[in-house]
């Protein structure tokens, strides 16, 4: 049994109230589980941050391309850094 795929992203959002929340809600729509969210300041851009996001995702159920399309609607920049097969889990 596997838990699906792991996706790794780098995203940048605009500096306005709710912009990160709107972006993260897209993961909920695709039933993706956030595993990690790390913020890093963007050089030479005051109050601007980039976010490294890791999520588990069921690629058999939904399309990664569809998720990327949704994320691009709510972010200034989106880059898929990698897609990995999650480790096998023992039967529960």
MODELLER restraints for C-alpha pairs under 7 A, 6 or more apart:
rsr = mdl.restraints
at = mdl.atoms
rsr.add(forms.Gaussian(group=physical.xy_distance, feature=features.Distance(at['CA:1:A'], at['CA:88:A']), mean=5.83, stdev=0.5))
rsr.add(forms.Gaussian(group=physical.xy_distance, feature=features.Distance(at['CA:1:A'], at['CA:89:A']), mean=5.76, stdev=0.5))
rsr.add(forms.Gaussian(group=physical.xy_distance, feature=features.Distance(at['CA:1:A'], at['CA:90:A']), mean=6.85, stdev=0.5))
rsr.add(forms.Gaussian(group=physical.xy_distance, feature=features.Distance(at['CA:1:A'], at['CA:91:A']), mean=6.66, stdev=0.5))
rsr.add(forms.Gaussian(group=physical.xy_distance, feature=features.Distance(at['CA:2:A'], at['CA:86:A']), mean=6.62, stdev=0.5))
rsr.add(forms.Gaussian(group=physical.xy_distance, feature=features.Distance(at['CA:2:A'], at['CA:87:A']), mean=6.49, stdev=0.5))
rsr.add(forms.Gaussian(group=physical.xy_distance, feature=features.Distance(at['CA:2:A'], at['CA:88:A']), mean=4.58, stdev=0.5))
rsr.add(forms.Gaussian(group=physical.xy_distance, feature=features.Distance(at['CA:2:A'], at['CA:89:A']), mean=5.74, stdev=0.5))
rsr.add(forms.Gaussian(group=physical.xy_distance, feature=features.Distance(at['CA:3:A'], at['CA:86:A']), mean=6.06, stdev=0.5))
rsr.add(forms.Gaussian(group=physical.xy_distance, feature=features.Distance(at['CA:3:A'], at['CA:88:A']), mean=6.84, stdev=0.5))
rsr.add(forms.Gaussian(group=physical.xy_distance, feature=features.Distance(at['CA:3:A'], at['CA:89:A']), mean=6.95, stdev=0.5))
rsr.add(forms.Gaussian(group=physical.xy_distance, feature=features.Distance(at['CA:4:A'], at['CA:56:A']), mean=6.53, stdev=0.5))
rsr.add(forms.Gaussian(group=physical.xy_distance, feature=features.Distance(at['CA:4:A'], at['CA:57:A']), mean=5.85, stdev=0.5))
rsr.add(forms.Gaussian(group=physical.xy_distance, feature=features.Distance(at['CA:4:A'], at['CA:58:A']), mean=5.02, stdev=0.5))
rsr.add(forms.Gaussian(group=physical.xy_distance, feature=features.Distance(at['CA:4:A'], at['CA:59:A']), mean=6.82, stdev=0.5))
rsr.add(forms.Gaussian(group=physical.xy_distance, feature=features.Distance(at['CA:4:A'], at['CA:85:A']), mean=6.50, stdev=0.5))
rsr.add(forms.Gaussian(group=physical.xy_distance, feature=features.Distance(at['CA:4:A'], at['CA:86:A']), mean=5.69, stdev=0.5))
rsr.add(forms.Gaussian(group=physical.xy_distance, feature=features.Distance(at['CA:5:A'], at['CA:56:A']), mean=5.58, stdev=0.5))
rsr.add(forms.Gaussian(group=physical.xy_distance, feature=features.Distance(at['CA:5:A'], at['CA:57:A']), mean=5.21, stdev=0.5))
rsr.add(forms.Gaussian(group=physical.xy_distance, feature=features.Distance(at['CA:5:A'], at['CA:58:A']), mean=6.13, stdev=0.5))
rsr.add(forms.Gaussian(group=physical.xy_distance, feature=features.Distance(at['CA:5:A'], at['CA:59:A']), mean=6.51, stdev=0.5))
rsr.add(forms.Gaussian(group=physical.xy_distance, feature=features.Distance(at['CA:5:A'], at['CA:83:A']), mean=6.68, stdev=0.5))
rsr.add(forms.Gaussian(group=physical.xy_distance, feature=features.Distance(at['CA:5:A'], at['CA:84:A']), mean=5.56, stdev=0.5))
rsr.add(forms.Gaussian(group=physical.xy_distance, feature=features.Distance(at['CA:5:A'], at['CA:85:A']), mean=4.61, stdev=0.5))
rsr.add(forms.Gaussian(group=physical.xy_distance, feature=features.Distance(at['CA:5:A'], at['CA:86:A']), mean=5.13, stdev=0.5))
rsr.add(forms.Gaussian(group=physical.xy_distance, feature=features.Distance(at['CA:6:A'], at['CA:54:A']), mean=6.86, stdev=0.5))
rsr.add(forms.Gaussian(group=physical.xy_distance, feature=features.Distance(at['CA:6:A'], at['CA:55:A']), mean=5.62, stdev=0.5))
rsr.add(forms.Gaussian(group=physical.xy_distance, feature=features.Distance(at['CA:6:A'], at['CA:56:A']), mean=4.43, stdev=0.5))
rsr.add(forms.Gaussian(group=physical.xy_distance, feature=features.Distance(at['CA:6:A'], at['CA:57:A']), mean=6.05, stdev=0.5))
rsr.add(forms.Gaussian(group=physical.xy_distance, feature=features.Distance(at['CA:6:A'], at['CA:83:A']), mean=5.70, stdev=0.5))
rsr.add(forms.Gaussian(group=physical.xy_distance, feature=features.Distance(at['CA:6:A'], at['CA:84:A']), mean=5.01, stdev=0.5))
rsr.add(forms.Gaussian(group=physical.xy_distance, feature=features.Distance(at['CA:6:A'], at['CA:85:A']), mean=6.11, stdev=0.5))
rsr.add(forms.Gaussian(group=physical.xy_distance, feature=features.Distance(at['CA:6:A'], at['CA:86:A']), mean=5.79, stdev=0.5))
rsr.add(forms.Gaussian(group=physical.xy_distance, feature=features.Distance(at['CA:7:A'], at['CA:54:A']), mean=5.56, stdev=0.5))
rsr.add(forms.Gaussian(group=physical.xy_distance, feature=features.Distance(at['CA:7:A'], at['CA:55:A']), mean=5.32, stdev=0.5))
rsr.add(forms.Gaussian(group=physical.xy_distance, feature=features.Distance(at['CA:7:A'], at['CA:56:A']), mean=6.24, stdev=0.5))
rsr.add(forms.Gaussian(group=physical.xy_distance, feature=features.Distance(at['CA:7:A'], at['CA:57:A']), mean=6.95, stdev=0.5))
rsr.add(forms.Gaussian(group=physical.xy_distance, feature=features.Distance(at['CA:7:A'], at['CA:82:A']), mean=5.85, stdev=0.5))
rsr.add(forms.Gaussian(group=physical.xy_distance, feature=features.Distance(at['CA:7:A'], at['CA:83:A']), mean=4.59, stdev=0.5))
rsr.add(forms.Gaussian(group=physical.xy_distance, feature=features.Distance(at['CA:7:A'], at['CA:84:A']), mean=6.40, stdev=0.5))
rsr.add(forms.Gaussian(group=physical.xy_distance, feature=features.Distance(at['CA:8:A'], at['CA:53:A']), mean=5.75, stdev=0.5))
rsr.add(forms.Gaussian(group=physical.xy_distance, feature=features.Distance(at['CA:8:A'], at['CA:54:A']), mean=4.50, stdev=0.5))
rsr.add(forms.Gaussian(group=physical.xy_distance, feature=features.Distance(at['CA:8:A'], at['CA:55:A']), mean=6.69, stdev=0.5))
rsr.add(forms.Gaussian(group=physical.xy_distance, feature=features.Distance(at['CA:8:A'], at['CA:80:A']), mean=6.08, stdev=0.5))
rsr.add(forms.Gaussian(group=physical.xy_distance, feature=features.Distance(at['CA:8:A'], at['CA:81:A']), mean=5.23, stdev=0.5))
rsr.add(forms.Gaussian(group=physical.xy_distance, feature=features.Distance(at['CA:8:A'], at['CA:82:A']), mean=5.15, stdev=0.5))
rsr.add(forms.Gaussian(group=physical.xy_distance, feature=features.Distance(at['CA:8:A'], at['CA:83:A']), mean=6.42, stdev=0.5))
rsr.add(forms.Gaussian(group=physical.xy_distance, feature=features.Distance(at['CA:9:A'], at['CA:52:A']), mean=5.70, stdev=0.5))
rsr.add(forms.Gaussian(group=physical.xy_distance, feature=features.Distance(at['CA:9:A'], at['CA:53:A']), mean=5.10, stdev=0.5))
rsr.add(forms.Gaussian(group=physical.xy_distance, feature=features.Distance(at['CA:9:A'], at['CA:54:A']), mean=6.38, stdev=0.5))
rsr.add(forms.Gaussian(group=physical.xy_distance, feature=features.Distance(at['CA:9:A'], at['CA:79:A']), mean=5.63, stdev=0.5))
rsr.add(forms.Gaussian(group=physical.xy_distance, feature=features.Distance(at['CA:9:A'], at['CA:80:A']), mean=4.58, stdev=0.5))
rsr.add(forms.Gaussian(group=physical.xy_distance, feature=features.Distance(at['CA:9:A'], at['CA:81:A']), mean=5.18, stdev=0.5))
rsr.add(forms.Gaussian(group=physical.xy_distance, feature=features.Distance(at['CA:10:A'], at['CA:50:A']), mean=6.83, stdev=0.5))
rsr.add(forms.Gaussian(group=physical.xy_distance, feature=features.Distance(at['CA:10:A'], at['CA:51:A']), mean=5.59, stdev=0.5))
rsr.add(forms.Gaussian(group=physical.xy_distance, feature=features.Distance(at['CA:10:A'], at['CA:52:A']), mean=4.62, stdev=0.5))
rsr.add(forms.Gaussian(group=physical.xy_distance, feature=features.Distance(at['CA:10:A'], at['CA:53:A']), mean=6.34, stdev=0.5))
rsr.add(forms.Gaussian(group=physical.xy_distance, feature=features.Distance(at['CA:10:A'], at['CA:78:A']), mean=5.90, stdev=0.5))
rsr.add(forms.Gaussian(group=physical.xy_distance, feature=features.Distance(at['CA:10:A'], at['CA:79:A']), mean=5.20, stdev=0.5))
rsr.add(forms.Gaussian(group=physical.xy_distance, feature=features.Distance(at['CA:10:A'], at['CA:80:A']), mean=6.59, stdev=0.5))
rsr.add(forms.Gaussian(group=physical.xy_distance, feature=features.Distance(at['CA:10:A'], at['CA:81:A']), mean=6.78, stdev=0.5))
rsr.add(forms.Gaussian(group=physical.xy_distance, feature=features.Distance(at['CA:11:A'], at['CA:50:A']), mean=5.65, stdev=0.5))
rsr.add(forms.Gaussian(group=physical.xy_distance, feature=features.Distance(at['CA:11:A'], at['CA:51:A']), mean=5.23, stdev=0.5))
rsr.add(forms.Gaussian(group=physical.xy_distance, feature=features.Distance(at['CA:11:A'], at['CA:52:A']), mean=6.62, stdev=0.5))
rsr.add(forms.Gaussian(group=physical.xy_distance, feature=features.Distance(at['CA:11:A'], at['CA:75:A']), mean=6.66, stdev=0.5))
rsr.add(forms.Gaussian(group=physical.xy_distance, feature=features.Distance(at['CA:11:A'], at['CA:77:A']), mean=5.41, stdev=0.5))
rsr.add(forms.Gaussian(group=physical.xy_distance, feature=features.Distance(at['CA:11:A'], at['CA:78:A']), mean=4.47, stdev=0.5))
rsr.add(forms.Gaussian(group=physical.xy_distance, feature=features.Distance(at['CA:11:A'], at['CA:79:A']), mean=6.36, stdev=0.5))
rsr.add(forms.Gaussian(group=physical.xy_distance, feature=features.Distance(at['CA:12:A'], at['CA:49:A']), mean=6.39, stdev=0.5))
rsr.add(forms.Gaussian(group=physical.xy_distance, feature=features.Distance(at['CA:12:A'], at['CA:50:A']), mean=4.56, stdev=0.5))
rsr.add(forms.Gaussian(group=physical.xy_distance, feature=features.Distance(at['CA:12:A'], at['CA:51:A']), mean=6.26, stdev=0.5))
rsr.add(forms.Gaussian(group=physical.xy_distance, feature=features.Distance(at['CA:12:A'], at['CA:75:A']), mean=5.83, stdev=0.5))
rsr.add(forms.Gaussian(group=physical.xy_distance, feature=features.Distance(at['CA:12:A'], at['CA:76:A']), mean=5.48, stdev=0.5))
rsr.add(forms.Gaussian(group=physical.xy_distance, feature=features.Distance(at['CA:12:A'], at['CA:77:A']), mean=5.06, stdev=0.5))
rsr.add(forms.Gaussian(group=physical.xy_distance, feature=features.Distance(at['CA:12:A'], at['CA:78:A']), mean=6.69, stdev=0.5))
rsr.add(forms.Gaussian(group=physical.xy_distance, feature=features.Distance(at['CA:13:A'], at['CA:19:A']), mean=6.19, stdev=0.5))
rsr.add(forms.Gaussian(group=physical.xy_distance, feature=features.Distance(at['CA:13:A'], at['CA:20:A']), mean=6.39, stdev=0.5))
rsr.add(forms.Gaussian(group=physical.xy_distance, feature=features.Distance(at['CA:13:A'], at['CA:75:A']), mean=4.64, stdev=0.5))
rsr.add(forms.Gaussian(group=physical.xy_distance, feature=features.Distance(at['CA:13:A'], at['CA:76:A']), mean=5.19, stdev=0.5))
rsr.add(forms.Gaussian(group=physical.xy_distance, feature=features.Distance(at['CA:14:A'], at['CA:75:A']), mean=6.97, stdev=0.5))
rsr.add(forms.Gaussian(group=physical.xy_distance, feature=features.Distance(at['CA:14:A'], at['CA:76:A']), mean=6.34, stdev=0.5))
rsr.add(forms.Gaussian(group=physical.xy_distance, feature=features.Distance(at['CA:15:A'], at['CA:47:A']), mean=6.94, stdev=0.5))
rsr.add(forms.Gaussian(group=physical.xy_distance, feature=features.Distance(at['CA:15:A'], at['CA:48:A']), mean=6.27, stdev=0.5))
rsr.add(forms.Gaussian(group=physical.xy_distance, feature=features.Distance(at['CA:22:A'], at['CA:74:A']), mean=6.57, stdev=0.5))
rsr.add(forms.Gaussian(group=physical.xy_distance, feature=features.Distance(at['CA:23:A'], at['CA:71:A']), mean=6.14, stdev=0.5))
rsr.add(forms.Gaussian(group=physical.xy_distance, feature=features.Distance(at['CA:23:A'], at['CA:74:A']), mean=5.31, stdev=0.5))
rsr.add(forms.Gaussian(group=physical.xy_distance, feature=features.Distance(at['CA:23:A'], at['CA:75:A']), mean=6.71, stdev=0.5))
rsr.add(forms.Gaussian(group=physical.xy_distance, feature=features.Distance(at['CA:26:A'], at['CA:70:A']), mean=6.60, stdev=0.5))
rsr.add(forms.Gaussian(group=physical.xy_distance, feature=features.Distance(at['CA:26:A'], at['CA:71:A']), mean=6.58, stdev=0.5))
rsr.add(forms.Gaussian(group=physical.xy_distance, feature=features.Distance(at['CA:30:A'], at['CA:62:A']), mean=6.96, stdev=0.5))
rsr.add(forms.Gaussian(group=physical.xy_distance, feature=features.Distance(at['CA:32:A'], at['CA:55:A']), mean=6.09, stdev=0.5))
rsr.add(forms.Gaussian(group=physical.xy_distance, feature=features.Distance(at['CA:32:A'], at['CA:56:A']), mean=5.54, stdev=0.5))
rsr.add(forms.Gaussian(group=physical.xy_distance, feature=features.Distance(at['CA:32:A'], at['CA:57:A']), mean=4.79, stdev=0.5))
rsr.add(forms.Gaussian(group=physical.xy_distance, feature=features.Distance(at['CA:33:A'], at['CA:55:A']), mean=5.26, stdev=0.5))
rsr.add(forms.Gaussian(group=physical.xy_distance, feature=features.Distance(at['CA:33:A'], at['CA:56:A']), mean=5.13, stdev=0.5))
rsr.add(forms.Gaussian(group=physical.xy_distance, feature=features.Distance(at['CA:33:A'], at['CA:57:A']), mean=6.80, stdev=0.5))
rsr.add(forms.Gaussian(group=physical.xy_distance, feature=features.Distance(at['CA:34:A'], at['CA:54:A']), mean=6.04, stdev=0.5))
rsr.add(forms.Gaussian(group=physical.xy_distance, feature=features.Distance(at['CA:34:A'], at['CA:55:A']), mean=4.27, stdev=0.5))
rsr.add(forms.Gaussian(group=physical.xy_distance, feature=features.Distance(at['CA:34:A'], at['CA:56:A']), mean=6.55, stdev=0.5))
rsr.add(forms.Gaussian(group=physical.xy_distance, feature=features.Distance(at['CA:35:A'], at['CA:54:A']), mean=5.30, stdev=0.5))
rsr.add(forms.Gaussian(group=physical.xy_distance, feature=features.Distance(at['CA:35:A'], at['CA:55:A']), mean=5.02, stdev=0.5))
rsr.add(forms.Gaussian(group=physical.xy_distance, feature=features.Distance(at['CA:35:A'], at['CA:56:A']), mean=6.92, stdev=0.5))
rsr.add(forms.Gaussian(group=physical.xy_distance, feature=features.Distance(at['CA:36:A'], at['CA:53:A']), mean=5.51, stdev=0.5))
rsr.add(forms.Gaussian(group=physical.xy_distance, feature=features.Distance(at['CA:36:A'], at['CA:54:A']), mean=4.96, stdev=0.5))
rsr.add(forms.Gaussian(group=physical.xy_distance, feature=features.Distance(at['CA:36:A'], at['CA:55:A']), mean=6.92, stdev=0.5))
rsr.add(forms.Gaussian(group=physical.xy_distance, feature=features.Distance(at['CA:37:A'], at['CA:51:A']), mean=6.62, stdev=0.5))
rsr.add(forms.Gaussian(group=physical.xy_distance, feature=features.Distance(at['CA:37:A'], at['CA:52:A']), mean=5.74, stdev=0.5))
rsr.add(forms.Gaussian(group=physical.xy_distance, feature=features.Distance(at['CA:37:A'], at['CA:53:A']), mean=4.68, stdev=0.5))
rsr.add(forms.Gaussian(group=physical.xy_distance, feature=features.Distance(at['CA:37:A'], at['CA:54:A']), mean=6.70, stdev=0.5))
rsr.add(forms.Gaussian(group=physical.xy_distance, feature=features.Distance(at['CA:38:A'], at['CA:51:A']), mean=5.47, stdev=0.5))
rsr.add(forms.Gaussian(group=physical.xy_distance, feature=features.Distance(at['CA:38:A'], at['CA:52:A']), mean=5.13, stdev=0.5))
rsr.add(forms.Gaussian(group=physical.xy_distance, feature=features.Distance(at['CA:38:A'], at['CA:53:A']), mean=6.62, stdev=0.5))
rsr.add(forms.Gaussian(group=physical.xy_distance, feature=features.Distance(at['CA:39:A'], at['CA:49:A']), mean=6.22, stdev=0.5))
rsr.add(forms.Gaussian(group=physical.xy_distance, feature=features.Distance(at['CA:39:A'], at['CA:50:A']), mean=5.76, stdev=0.5))
rsr.add(forms.Gaussian(group=physical.xy_distance, feature=features.Distance(at['CA:39:A'], at['CA:51:A']), mean=4.54, stdev=0.5))
rsr.add(forms.Gaussian(group=physical.xy_distance, feature=features.Distance(at['CA:39:A'], at['CA:52:A']), mean=6.51, stdev=0.5))
rsr.add(forms.Gaussian(group=physical.xy_distance, feature=features.Distance(at['CA:40:A'], at['CA:49:A']), mean=5.44, stdev=0.5))
rsr.add(forms.Gaussian(group=physical.xy_distance, feature=features.Distance(at['CA:40:A'], at['CA:50:A']), mean=5.30, stdev=0.5))
rsr.add(forms.Gaussian(group=physical.xy_distance, feature=features.Distance(at['CA:40:A'], at['CA:51:A']), mean=6.25, stdev=0.5))
rsr.add(forms.Gaussian(group=physical.xy_distance, feature=features.Distance(at['CA:41:A'], at['CA:48:A']), mean=5.97, stdev=0.5))
rsr.add(forms.Gaussian(group=physical.xy_distance, feature=features.Distance(at['CA:41:A'], at['CA:49:A']), mean=4.35, stdev=0.5))
rsr.add(forms.Gaussian(group=physical.xy_distance, feature=features.Distance(at['CA:41:A'], at['CA:50:A']), mean=6.20, stdev=0.5))
rsr.add(forms.Gaussian(group=physical.xy_distance, feature=features.Distance(at['CA:42:A'], at['CA:48:A']), mean=5.60, stdev=0.5))
rsr.add(forms.Gaussian(group=physical.xy_distance, feature=features.Distance(at['CA:42:A'], at['CA:49:A']), mean=5.18, stdev=0.5))
rsr.add(forms.Gaussian(group=physical.xy_distance, feature=features.Distance(at['CA:42:A'], at['CA:50:A']), mean=6.18, stdev=0.5))
rsr.add(forms.Gaussian(group=physical.xy_distance, feature=features.Distance(at['CA:72:A'], at['CA:78:A']), mean=6.20, stdev=0.5))
